[in-house]
């Protein structure tokens, strides 16, 4: 598999995760202050804790619940959980 095929697959996974997040009831996430949303998302997805790299990425989009959930769904912490 070439580099570009892997990128294409990653973009497809992110697009699917974005569609799921857009359709989901995210009140469990949005009811939390932005700083607490990555942890709330971890609990919702059954992830014990985010790795430091994932936690940093999720914190950067925590104000946008749909983006937060979409990124969490494609994160290695969740996918390999």
C-alpha positions in Angstrom: 0.0 0.0 0.0 1.4 3.4 -0.9 1.5 6.4 1.3 -1.3 8.1 -0.6 -3.5 5.1 -0.2 -3.0 5.1 3.5 -3.9 8.8 3.6 -7.0 8.1 1.5 -8.0 5.4 4.0 -7.4 7.7 7.0 -9.5 10.4 5.4 -12.3 7.9 4.8 -12.2 6.8 8.4 -12.3 10.4 9.6 -15.2 11.2 7.2 -17.2 8.3 8.6 -16.4 9.3 12.2 -17.5 12.8 11.4 -20.8 11.6 10.1 -21.4 9.5 13.2 -20.5 12.5 15.4 -22.9 14.7 13.5 -25.8 12.3 13.9 -25.1 11.5 17.6 -26.7 13.0 20.6 -23.7 14.7 22.2 -25.4 16.3 25.2 -23.3 14.1 27.5 -20.3 15.9 26.0 -21.7 19.4 25.4 -23.0 19.6 29.0 -19.4 19.6 30.2 -17.1 22.6 30.2 -14.7 22.4 27.2 -11.7 21.5 29.4 -13.6 18.4 30.7 -14.9 17.2 27.4 -12.0 15.0 26.4 -12.4 13.0 29.7 -16.2 12.9 29.2 -15.6 11.5 25.7 -13.2 8.9 27.1 -15.9 7.7 29.6 -18.5 7.6 26.8 -16.3 5.5 24.6 -14.9 3.3 27.3 -11.3 4.5 27.1 -9.6 4.5 30.5 -7.3 7.4 29.6 -6.0 9.2 26.6 -2.3 9.1 25.8 -0.6 12.4 26.1 -0.5 12.9 22.4 -4.2 12.1 21.9 -5.2 14.2 24.9 -3.4 17.2 23.4 -5.1 16.7 20.1 -8.5 16.3 21.6 -8.0 19.4 23.9 -7.3 21.5 20.9 -10.8 20.8 19.5 -12.7 20.4 22.8 -14.8 23.5 22.1 -16.3 21.7 19.1 -18.0 18.5 20.4 -18.5 17.0 16.9 -14.8 17.4 16.0 -13.8 16.1 19.4 -15.9 12.9 19.1 -14.8 12.4 15.5 -11.2 12.6 16.4 -11.7 10.4 19.4 -13.3 7.8 17.2 -10.3 7.6 14.9 -7.6 7.9 17.7 -5.3 5.0 18.3 -6.4 5.0 21.9 -9.9 4.1 20.9 -9.3 2.1 17.8 -6.8 -0.2 19.6 -8.8 -0.3 22.8 
